[in-house]
Amino acid sequence: MSFVIYKRLVKIYKTFNNNKGVNSLEYTSVVVVGDKKGGVGFGKASNLNQNISIFKALNKAKSNFFRICLKNNTIPHPIIGKSSKCIIYLFPLKKYYTFTCGSYVRTILNIIGIRNISAKIHGSVNFYNILNSLINALKSLNSFFLF
């Protein structure tokens, strides 16, 4: 049995620090991994080198990997996730409908393997808060499926 992991670089950005006249540049990257069968992991890391930053975030995402229960490429019931000021609502859709959600949410749900879902975001539009609230919502999913 082979275990395939798909990875997606959600965002990478630069931060500049000025300390006693010396400018230092640092890269921060956010990576999501999944297996398109209900598994997902999320990692964030920073480093002076861009490639090392992505590699560290990928390792953190693999260590934070968890599974959720899917029912016909959707979630079994509506759920709510919160992170600081961001609230996300996830609703299952019927078989013939597809995504109706924002870009960051769509990338993660595509990696997980969820296709028939609707999402609504209230509050903060910061991408890191959106991803944290989505992960919190997926972790709070009640299912009686044992792995």
Phi, psi and omega in degrees: 000126180260143181247108184260130178244127175261137180241149180219126175277110184284311181201147173223134181216160182257145171234140179249133175241137178244112181233108179057043177084359180254122178270128176240140182252136180224139179257137175238131182231147178238125185233141175238134176240151179199169181242008180060021176228020179109006179252142181210148174218152189222128182219145178226133181210159179223150180197169178287334179255137184293316182293321178293324177298316179294319180295318178295319178295323178295318178295322177294321179295321178292327179283337178265020185290133175216166183243150173233163180270128177251148178226107181056050180060029176211178179271155184290330183207163179294144180222160179234137176233143181230144173207114185051247182261006183259130177237132179236135178249129178242128181236133175286145177246168178286178191296326189266001178261155180239200185303138162223079182203171184286176189292311181295320179294320182296321181295317180291316182293329176292320178294323180290324183111012179270123181246323186260086184207152174237141182226144176228131182249130176239147175093229186294143177251014176293132187295325181291322176293324178296315180294319178296319180291326176293317178295319177296321178295317180291327178288335180272007181292122180273123177214153180254021181270123181263136181264000000 
